[in-house]
Amino acid sequence: MDPVECLKKLKGRIITMHLKDVAESGKPEARDVPLGTGKAKYTDVLKELYAQRFRGVMSIEYEHLSDQLVTDVAKCVKFVEDFASSLKG
């Protein structure tokens, strides 16, 4: 399923969501990757949420345990923060 199209269909009804990106789409066992580096089109997802004036809660989901866990989650946070900063112009 295309995440942006799904967001459009649910416009106005989304109150919370978790953010997760994966290396391969369509595979439940696919490895988590930092937001924006996988298959979920997160720049487009965040643009759509902004266009919808989303004011809900977002949380980052990261299930891949590794020595890089804290670094990878920090990259996820930075991705969202950088996107928000880009909106300022």
C-alpha positions in Angstrom: 0.0 0.0 0.0 1.2 3.5 -0.8 1.5 5.4 2.5 0.7 8.8 1.1 -2.5 7.5 -0.6 -3.5 5.9 2.6 -3.1 9.2 4.5 -5.2 11.0 1.9 -8.0 8.4 2.3 -7.9 8.9 6.1 -7.6 12.7 6.0 -9.0 14.3 9.1 -9.3 11.0 11.0 -5.7 10.4 12.0 -4.9 11.3 15.6 -1.8 9.3 16.3 0.8 7.3 14.3 4.0 5.6 14.7 6.9 6.2 12.3 8.8 3.2 11.0 10.9 2.7 7.9 12.1 -0.6 6.5 14.7 -1.8 4.1 12.2 -3.9 2.1 8.5 -3.3 1.7 6.0 -6.1 1.8 8.1 -8.2 4.2 7.1 -8.2 7.9 10.6 -9.5 8.8 12.3 -6.6 7.0 15.0 -4.8 9.0 14.1 -1.3 10.4 16.2 1.5 9.0 16.4 5.2 9.9 13.5 7.3 8.6 14.0 8.5 5.1 16.4 5.7 4.1 13.9 3.0 3.5 10.9 2.3 1.4 8.2 4.3 3.2 8.7 7.6 1.3 8.9 9.6 4.6 9.5 13.0 3.0 6.3 12.6 1.1 4.5 11.2 4.2 5.6 14.2 6.3 4.6 16.6 3.5 1.1 15.1 3.4 0.7 15.3 7.1 1.8 18.9 7.0 -0.7 19.6 4.2 -3.4 18.0 6.3 -2.4 20.2 9.3 -1.8 17.0 11.4 -1.7 17.9 15.1 -1.6 14.4 16.6 1.0 12.4 18.3 3.9 10.7 16.5 6.2 8.1 17.9 9.2 6.4 16.4 9.2 2.6 16.3 12.5 0.9 15.9 12.7 -2.9 16.5 16.1 -3.8 15.2 18.3 -4.4 18.1 22.0 -3.7 17.4 24.9 -1.7 18.7 23.7 1.1 16.4 20.2 1.3 18.0 20.7 4.7 19.8 22.4 6.2 16.8 19.7 4.9 14.4 16.9 6.3 16.5 18.8 9.6 16.8 18.9 9.7 12.9 15.1 9.2 12.9 14.6 12.1 15.2 17.0 14.3 13.2 15.1 13.4 10.0 11.8 14.7 11.4 13.4 17.7 12.9 15.2 18.6 9.7 11.9 18.3 7.8 10.2 20.6 10.3 13.0 23.1 10.0 12.7 23.1 6.2 9.1 24.3 6.5 10.3 27.5 8.1 11.6 28.6 4.7 
